[in-house]
Amino acid sequence: MDGGAARRAGGRSELSPVRRDRGTIRRSEHDSGMRLVTERMPWVRSVSLGIWVTAGSRDEQPRIAGASHFLEHLLFKGTKTRTARDIAEAFDVVGGDLNAFTAKEHTAFYARVLDRDLPMAVEHLCDMIQHSLIRAADLDAERTVILEELNMHEDAPDELVHDLFMERLWPGEPLGRPVLGTAETISSMSRDQVRRFWRRHYVPGNFVVAAAGNLEHENLEEMVSSFLDTADQGEARGTIVQAEGEPPEPTGGAHIRHRQTEQAHICLGTAGLARNDPRRFAMGVVNDAIGGGMSSRLFQEIREKRGLVYSVFSYHSMFAQTGAFVIYAGTAPSRAHEVLGLITKELESVAEKGVTDEELDRARSHMKGSMVLSLEETSARMSRLAKSEIAHGEVIGLDEVLERIDAVTAEDARGVAEDVLSRPRALTVIGPFDDGAFDEFALTG
């Protein structure tokens, strides 16, 4: 920290605006460990606000798989002073949005409102997070809703196949379990189990409050301090999702979910990089070149040249300890072997030779352009602030990120591709196939 940049006041330590290229991004931290990160955008008339909790499905014991998602639903059902209808009407009457989502390593509750309605949004979100009733009747009603959500997920093979892939890649590991849980765990989960999870994880030290829009950092900090109990919670202070212990070992092999579907839904991939790995920018370039856009190898070779698929793409998900590099394709069952053969050929080519100079330039430009365009909305900027704070304990400026993408060389890309693409390869297919139909495409190491 630069000399004298931080000051103590009102139970918080404030850091002056972090690098010049980070513009109006501000960060402060309370004694409890609760962190507030904001970006001022005076040219808009709205604010996106989120309370992010550093707890998700990765933090659940197997017997309560799905507890974090169950809890996310229940915190909308009413508090000591507000009913569920009161909460919904407060945002509807001002034309605002209120929502939430659960991921493997965090849960987020967020709202988008006009700048004048920010105090209302802060008050309601803080109330939901800390003072919800979690009544038995609400638990039973929401249990039915989540079971229907599970049924809907089962009926969407293009979504389900990604969860099945993670289970195949990391069997028995927390990261391999689906965020929604299972019908068995949701049906048997008790109110006491959900409340214990809530009390253990929903403490100020696990909160990151992020906001972007027409706001002042100091004003928002006063609002949050007024409505959020930030009493010191000891060990919960300043928690960042840590890469504790050894990362889970990826498991190769093929798994078939037999269904009489019109398409074969395919996920092929392996373990990727953790989000603090310095090679993550190079892996982003490799991913983009393989399947990140319409000019990528997979799209051009499989869809444009041969017309074998409507959808084919790749993605690289990063977690605290590890990551997942995944390719998805949907094709007619009769073409599944051909499509998998083409995917495997491209992976082996990139692993051996890396990407071409033309692909490198195109991937870097595509990544930078997509990132900048995605940050046109206050909600996207709010999300970037929170994710960076959770992952790194700081906000990495956009200019710095763009510089790191620009700095990726062909040798960087080749090195990370050789490493990642040689790891045990898992394959999951949903379609009218028998076990063992695609074993030759999995790589067990």
Backbone hydrogen bonds, N-H to C=O, Kabsch-Sander energy under -0.5 kcal/mol:
donor,donor_aa,acceptor,acceptor_aa,energy
5,A,2,D,-2.4
7,R,14,E,-1.1
9,A,12,R,-2.0
12,R,9,A,-0.9
13,S,29,E,-3.0
14,E,7,R,-2.1
15,L,27,R,-1.7
18,V,25,I,-0.7
22,R,19,R,-2.0
23,G,20,R,-1.5
25,I,22,R,-1.5
26,R,38,T,-2.4
27,R,15,L,-0.7
28,S,36,L,-2.3
29,E,13,S,-2.3
30,H,34,M,-2.8
31,D,11,G,-2.1
33,G,30,H,-1.8
35,R,207,F,-2.0
36,L,28,S,-2.8
37,V,209,V,-2.7
38,T,26,R,-2.5
39,E,211,A,-1.7
40,R,24,T,-1.2
41,M,213,G,-3.3
44,V,41,M,-1.9
47,V,113,V,-2.7
48,S,212,A,-2.8
49,L,47,V,-0.5
49,L,111,A,-2.9
50,G,210,A,-2.9
51,I,109,F,-3.0
52,W,50,G,-0.6
52,W,208,V,-3.0
53,V,107,T,-3.3
54,T,206,N,-2.1
55,A,53,V,-2.4
57,S,103,A,-1.6
58,R,104,K,-2.9
59,D,56,G,-1.9
60,E,57,S,-1.4
64,I,61,Q,-1.9
65,A,62,P,-1.5
67,A,64,I,-2.1
70,F,66,G,-2.5
71,L,67,A,-2.9
72,E,68,S,-1.9
73,H,69,H,-1.7
74,L,70,F,-2.0
75,L,71,L,-1.9
76,F,73,H,-1.5
77,K,74,L,-1.9
79,T,82,R,-2.9
80,K,131,H,-1.2
84,A,77,K,-0.7
87,I,83,T,-2.0
88,A,84,A,-2.2
89,E,85,R,-3.0
90,A,86,D,-2.0
91,F,87,I,-1.2
92,D,88,A,-2.3
93,V,89,E,-2.6
94,V,91,F,-0.6
95,G,92,D,-1.4
96,G,91,F,-2.6
97,D,112,R,-2.2
99,N,110,Y,-2.6
101,F,108,A,-2.1
103,A,106,H,-2.8
107,T,53,V,-2.2
108,A,101,F,-2.6
109,F,51,I,-2.0
110,Y,99,N,-2.5
111,A,49,L,-2.9
112,R,97,D,-1.9
113,V,47,V,-2.2
115,D,45,R,-2.4
117,D,114,L,-1.8
118,L,115,D,-1.3
121,A,117,D,-1.9
122,V,118,L,-2.6
123,E,119,P,-2.4
124,H,120,M,-2.5
125,L,121,A,-2.5
126,C,122,V,-2.4
127,D,123,E,-1.9
128,M,124,H,-2.4
129,I,125,L,-2.4
130,Q,126,C,-1.7
131,H,127,D,-2.7
132,S,128,M,-0.7
133,L,78,G,-2.0
139,L,135,R,-2.2
140,D,136,A,-2.2
141,A,137,A,-2.1
142,E,138,D,-2.8
143,R,139,L,-1.9
144,T,140,D,-1.3
145,V,141,A,-1.3
146,I,142,E,-2.5
147,L,143,R,-2.3
148,E,144,T,-1.9
149,E,145,V,-1.9
150,L,146,I,-2.4
151,N,147,L,-2.0
152,M,148,E,-2.5
153,H,149,E,-2.2
154,E,150,L,-2.3
155,D,151,N,-1.5
156,A,153,H,-1.5
159,E,156,A,-1.9
160,L,156,A,-2.7
161,V,157,P,-2.0
162,H,159,E,-1.2
163,D,159,E,-0.9
164,L,160,L,-2.3
165,F,161,V,-1.9
166,M,162,H,-1.9
167,E,163,D,-2.0
168,R,164,L,-1.9
169,L,165,F,-2.8
170,W,166,M,-2.5
173,E,170,W,-1.8
176,G,173,E,-1.1
177,R,173,E,-0.8
177,R,174,P,-1.0
181,G,178,P,-1.2
182,T,65,A,-0.6
186,I,182,T,-2.6
187,S,183,A,-2.0
188,S,184,E,-1.5
189,M,185,T,-1.1
194,V,190,S,-1.9
195,R,191,R,-2.7
196,R,192,D,-2.3
197,F,193,Q,-2.0
198,W,194,V,-2.2
199,R,195,R,-2.9
200,R,196,R,-2.2
201,H,197,F,-2.1
202,Y,198,W,-2.6
203,V,201,H,-1.8
206,N,203,V,-2.6
207,F,204,P,-2.1
208,V,52,W,-2.6
209,V,35,R,-3.2
210,A,50,G,-2.6
210,A,208,V,-0.6
211,A,37,V,-1.8
212,A,48,S,-2.0
213,G,39,E,-2.1
214,N,46,S,-2.1
215,L,213,G,-1.6
220,L,216,E,-2.3
221,E,217,H,-2.5
222,E,218,E,-2.0
223,M,219,N,-2.0
224,V,220,L,-2.9
225,S,221,E,-2.4
226,S,222,E,-1.5
227,F,223,M,-1.8
228,L,224,V,-2.6
229,D,227,F,-0.5
230,T,228,L,-0.9
236,A,233,Q,-1.6
237,R,234,G,-1.7
239,T,205,G,-1.6
239,T,236,A,-1.0
241,V,390,I,-0.6
242,Q,240,I,-0.6
244,E,242,Q,-1.4
251,T,169,L,-2.5
253,G,425,R,-1.7
255,H,427,L,-2.2
257,R,429,V,-2.9
258,H,256,I,-0.7
259,R,431,G,-1.9
261,T,259,R,-1.8
264,A,331,T,-4.1
265,H,263,Q,-0.6
265,H,430,I,-2.4
266,I,264,A,-0.6
266,I,329,A,-2.8
267,C,428,T,-2.6
268,L,327,I,-2.2
269,G,426,A,-2.3
270,T,325,F,-2.2
272,G,323,G,-1.9
275,R,319,F,-2.5
277,D,274,A,-1.7
280,R,277,D,-2.1
281,F,278,P,-0.6
283,M,279,R,-2.4
284,G,280,R,-1.9
285,V,281,F,-1.6
286,V,282,A,-2.2
287,N,283,M,-2.9
288,D,284,G,-2.2
289,A,285,V,-2.3
290,I,286,V,-2.1
291,G,287,N,-2.8
292,G,288,D,-1.8
296,S,293,G,-1.3
297,R,289,A,-2.5
298,L,290,I,-2.6
300,Q,296,S,-2.4
301,E,297,R,-3.0
302,I,298,L,-2.5
303,R,298,L,-0.7
303,R,299,F,-1.2
304,E,299,F,-2.4
305,K,300,Q,-2.4
307,G,303,R,-1.4
308,L,302,I,-2.5
310,Y,330,G,-0.9
311,S,330,G,-0.6
313,F,328,Y,-2.0
314,S,291,G,-2.0
315,Y,326,V,-2.3
317,S,324,A,-2.5
319,F,322,T,-3.1
323,G,272,G,-0.6
324,A,317,S,-2.7
325,F,270,T,-2.9
326,V,315,Y,-2.6
326,V,324,A,-0.6
327,I,268,L,-2.5
328,Y,313,F,-2.9
329,A,266,I,-1.8
330,G,311,S,-1.8
331,T,264,A,-2.0
332,A,308,L,-0.5
335,R,332,A,-2.3
336,A,333,P,-1.1
339,V,335,R,-2.6
340,L,336,A,-2.6
341,G,337,H,-2.1
342,L,338,E,-2.0
343,I,339,V,-2.4
344,T,340,L,-2.6
345,K,341,G,-2.0
346,E,342,L,-2.0
347,L,343,I,-2.3
348,E,344,T,-2.5
349,S,345,K,-1.9
350,V,346,E,-2.5
351,A,347,L,-2.5
352,E,348,E,-1.8
353,K,349,S,-2.9
354,G,350,V,-2.1
360,L,356,T,-2.5
361,D,357,D,-2.3
362,R,358,E,-2.4
363,A,359,E,-2.9
364,R,360,L,-2.4
365,S,361,D,-2.2
366,H,362,R,-2.6
367,M,363,A,-2.7
368,K,364,R,-2.3
369,G,365,S,-2.6
370,S,366,H,-2.6
371,M,367,M,-2.1
372,V,368,K,-2.4
373,L,369,G,-2.5
374,S,370,S,-2.0
375,L,371,M,-0.8
375,L,372,V,-0.8
376,E,373,L,-1.4
377,E,374,S,-0.7
381,R,377,E,-1.7
382,M,378,T,-2.7
383,S,379,S,-2.2
384,R,380,A,-2.2
385,L,381,R,-2.2
386,A,382,M,-2.2
387,K,383,S,-2.6
388,S,384,R,-2.2
389,E,385,L,-2.2
390,I,386,A,-2.7
391,A,387,K,-2.4
392,H,388,S,-2.8
393,G,388,S,-0.5
393,G,389,E,-1.9
394,E,388,S,-0.8
396,I,394,E,-0.6
397,G,395,V,-0.6
399,D,21,D,-0.5
401,V,397,G,-2.1
402,L,398,L,-2.6
403,E,399,D,-2.1
404,R,400,E,-2.1
405,I,401,V,-2.0
406,D,402,L,-2.4
407,A,403,E,-1.6
408,V,405,I,-1.4
413,A,409,T,-2.3
414,R,410,A,-2.4
415,G,411,E,-2.4
416,V,412,D,-2.2
417,A,413,A,-2.2
418,E,414,R,-2.4
419,D,415,G,-1.7
420,V,416,V,-2.7
421,L,417,A,-2.2
422,S,419,D,-0.8
423,R,420,V,-1.6
425,R,443,L,-3.0
426,A,269,G,-2.7
426,A,424,P,-0.5
427,L,253,G,-2.3
428,T,267,C,-2.7
429,V,255,H,-2.2
430,I,265,H,-2.3
431,G,257,R,-1.9
431,G,429,V,-0.5
433,F,431,G,-2.1
437,A,434,D,-1.7
439,D,436,G,-0.9
441,F,438,F,-2.0
442,A,439,D,-1.2
443,L,425,R,-1.7
